[in-house]
Amino acid sequence: MSTDQILASFARYRPGVDLAEVFFEEFVCHLPAVLNQSHLITIVAETVDPNTESTVRLLQRGGFPINLVSYRYYPDLGAIEFSPYPRADQDAEAFLATKESGEPGSTRLASAGELARLHALLDRVDSSLEEFRPALELLRRPSSAATTYRPVAGMGGSDQYILLFWLTYAWRFTWDFVPFSFLHELYQHWVRAQAAEGLRLPMLKPEVFGQRLAAAATATGEWNNTRRRPEDLMDAPEPLTELVPGWKRPEKDQHVHGYLKSGIVGRASDRWSAAPLQ
């Protein structure tokens, strides 16, 4: 359909309504001058089986416009996080290595019952996402639309921008224990990155940041706010340290504040009671 045909179709569907206005209200960006120039297939799924993923990679290498997007739902926060899979040209070596090794992937096909429950869950999530819309619109504004952040109602003691910071990085941590000192420096990096995009956020002091982060980071039950020795919980390479090159890593036997992944158990002498970070 041409641009004129699309405009005419919308006029029949919503007489007297300007498509450009409702398009901006919905997507917070202007309606393109020319519509329907190209098509893109996007597969959105909680998990993707190896066969589907490898097929998409091959299609991408052939120039076919197709993408994969995964999502993660946080029921206690009423939030859903979307993460694009790397394109084929970004992970070609890893893909070929997996293909040649013949090792099975860790993902699996969802059953019909799981899909039914997922659809029911997403129906309930849709209404919950409305409270996050103001913050998302701020983040989607162009650099020229610099603004000061306003908290979203209903977040209780956890500021919305602290929640956005946590959801941006929490799923990427390879460490089982993340020191608070590292999180604060990563937060400062994130604030500077948002400022470069036109979103001005406060640069909180460690004690204030610690108090506000505790509610957001522990809300899903996947992380515990605690104090302990890092020991071998930080042995895995952590790519995010590249964002804060000046951060000093604690010694393995040094007791430090931080966040521990749920289900991780250390030595009995290191099981400290959880307490808000100061």
Order of alpha helices (4+ residues) and beta strands (2+ residues): alpha-alpha-beta-alpha-beta-beta-alpha-alpha-alpha-beta-alpha-beta-alpha-beta-alpha-beta-beta
